Amino acid sequence: MAPDKAFILAAGFGKRLRPITDTRPKPMAEVAGITLIDRTIDHLKAAGITDMVINTHYRGEQLAEHLKTRTDVHIHISHEPDILDTGGGIKNALEHFGSEDFFVLSGDGLWSDGPEGSALTALAQRWNPQKMDILMLLQPVSTMHVTQGVGDYDLDEDGRAVRSKTQDGAYMFTSIRINRAGIFENTPEGSFSYLTLMDQAEKDGRLFGLVHAGNWHHISTPPDLEAVQALFKESA
């Protein structure tokens, strides 16, 4: 069964995007008049995924108020008084997913689909929980001409992902993935990084990657945001 729920990470401070994030959470930065988190929600909705959890911390009330306008989807806010990092934040909301596999995305992502359609649909079609714990969407670094890419991973002939500790791999992790709910068993309470789950899945031979056929942009700093804003203005 294809996953039909999603968790969106939106609790971070976005420090590298200051001063823009001095007055708003990073997912509320705009490109062509649309916030990054709304673009992510739109992608999910287009793929038929309308049930989602979004975690908040930094400027959480501001983000939650904005999300009230999204009456076209079902959003559950998981507020973190103490920030729980990428792994702990998801674990804190696991009751919403039960034993179901689900998507995990970053609330500050920006991507366009390739010629074959929705990247999320392609990821769901490739998903196989019998052999996968995590399936990542990966962007070829060679195609990243607007923002700077980092070579997080390589892929073997079977599609298994191998992390490049020197960051000179062929692919950058887009922060878009599907995971089994069961990978959170035996994880710490409180704050911990999702990267530990990815490393364990790799060790177990259950970390896989799907190459994205469209474009994905790594927005970290104000110049990154300016570059993608210029790109979208040109293509408007």
N, C-alpha and C positions, 0 to 999 in steps of 0.2 A: 504493500500500500504506500503510495506517495505521501510524503509529509504534507500536512495542510495547515500547520501552525508555524509561527515564527517568534523568535526573540530578537529584539533590536537593542544593541548596546548603546546607551545614550547618557551615561552617568559621568563621563570623564570631564576633566577641567579644560582641555583644549589649550594648554599653556603655549604651545608653539604657534598658535594662531592669534595670539595677542598682538595688537590691542582689540581686535574684532571681538574676541571672547571675553573682554572685560565687561561687556554689557549684555551678552547673550550666551547660551550654551552653544558649543560648536555645531551640533546638528541643526541649529537655526540659522547658520550662515546661509546666504542666498546665492544662487546662480541663476541668472536670467529671471529674477523675481520669484523664484520658487526655492523654498528651504531644502537643504540636503535631506532632512528626515522625511519631508513630504515626497521627495523624489523616490526615496527608498520604499515608502509605503505604496506609492503609485506602482512601482515595479512588482511588489508583492500582490497587490490587487489585480494587476493585469495577468498574473500567473494563477489567479484563483485562490490566493491565500488572503483571507480577510480576518483571521483570528490571530492576534499578536500581543505579546507582552513587551513593554518598553521600560527599561530601568532608568531611574533618574537620581541625581545627587546634586551636582553643581547647577545652580539656578533651576532647580527641579520644578518649582512652582511655575516659573515662566514657561518652561517646556510643556508641563501638564496643561496649562491654560491654553496654549497654542493647539495642543492635540485634541482639545474638546471640539475643534472645528471639523475633525475627521469623523463625521457621523456616518460615512459610507463604509467604515470598517469597524471591527470590534477591537478596542484597545484596552488592555489592563495595564495600569501604571504600577510598577514595583519600585517604590521609593526607598532609597537607602540612606538613612540618617548618617551612617558611617559607610564610606565607599568600600565596596567589596571586591574590586578588581574584576577582571573579565570572567574568571572562573566562578568566583564566589557570588557574583551578581546573578549569573544564570542559575546556579544551584539554589539560590534564595527564592527563585520563582518556579522551581521544578514542579510544584503541585499543580500548576496550570496545565502541564503537559502529560502528567501521569506516566504511563509507560510508552507513550508515543514518541517516535523520532520527530525532529523538528529542525527548521532552518535557524541559523544564527547569522545575523548581519550587524554591521556597524551603522550607527545612525548618521555617520558623516561620510558615507560612501557616495560615489558619483560614477555611474557607468552608463553606457549605451549598449543595447543588444546588437548581436551580429546579424548577418543576412538570414540566418535560419530561425530567428525569433528569440523568445525569452530565454535568457541565460538561466533563470531560476527553474523554468520548465525542463531545460536540458539537464540541469543538475538533478532534478527529481527523477527524470527518466533513467539516469545513470546509477542512481542510488541503489545499493544492494547491501542491506544490513547483515546478510549472512557472511559477507567477507569484509565489510567496512565498519569501522567505528566513526570515522570522520571522512567526508568527501568535500574537498575544498575547490572553489573556483579560483583558477590561477591565471594571471595575466603575463604573457611573454614580455620580458623586460625590453626586448628588441623593438616592441611596438609602442613603447611609452615615450612619446615625443613631446608631450605637453608638460607633464610633471615627471620628476625623477623617479625611476624605478630602482628597487633593491632586489637582488637575486636571492630570495628566501629559500627556494626549493628547486630541485631537479626531479624528473620523473623517470622511472625505469620503464622497460618495455611493456609491463603489465599495468601501468598507470599508478603504481605505488609511488608515494612522494618521499623524498629524502631531503632532509633539511641541510642547507649549506651554511655551516657555522661561520664561513668566511664571507657570506652574503654575495657570492659571485655565481649563484645558480641561474638557470635560464628563466625562472618564473618568480613573480611576486605574488604573495598571498593577498587576495582582494578583501579578506575578512568576511567573505560570503561562503557559507558552508552548510552542510547538513550533518547532524550528529545523532547517534543513538542516545536516548535518555540514560541508558544504563552505564555510560562512561563516567557518570558522576558518583557511582557507588565507591565507597572507601576513599572519598576525597575529604580534605579538611573542612571543618566548619569555619565560617568567617571568610576572610580575604585570601584568595589565591589566584594565580594566573592560569588562564585557559591554555597557555603554551605548554604547561606540564601535561595536559591531556593529549595534546597533539604529539608531544615527544613520546608518550607512552604508546599511543596508537601506532606511531612509526616503529617503535621497538617491537611491537606485536605483529607488524606487517599488515596493519589495518588502517593506515592513513593513505588515502588516495587523492588524486587531483584530476580535475577536468579543465582543459585549456579553454579559456574564454575566447570566443570568436569576434567579439566586439571590442570596445575601448573601455578601459577603467582608469580613473585618474586618482593619484595619491595626493590628497589635499592635506598638507601638514602646516604650511606657513602662509602668511599673507601673499607672497609672490606666487605660490601655487594657486591660491584662490583667484588672484588676478589673471593668471594664465588661462584657467578654465573659463572664467567669465568672458575673456576676450574670444576664446574659441566658440562659445555658445552665441556670442553676439555676431560673430562672422557667419555662423551657420543659420542664424534666424531668418 
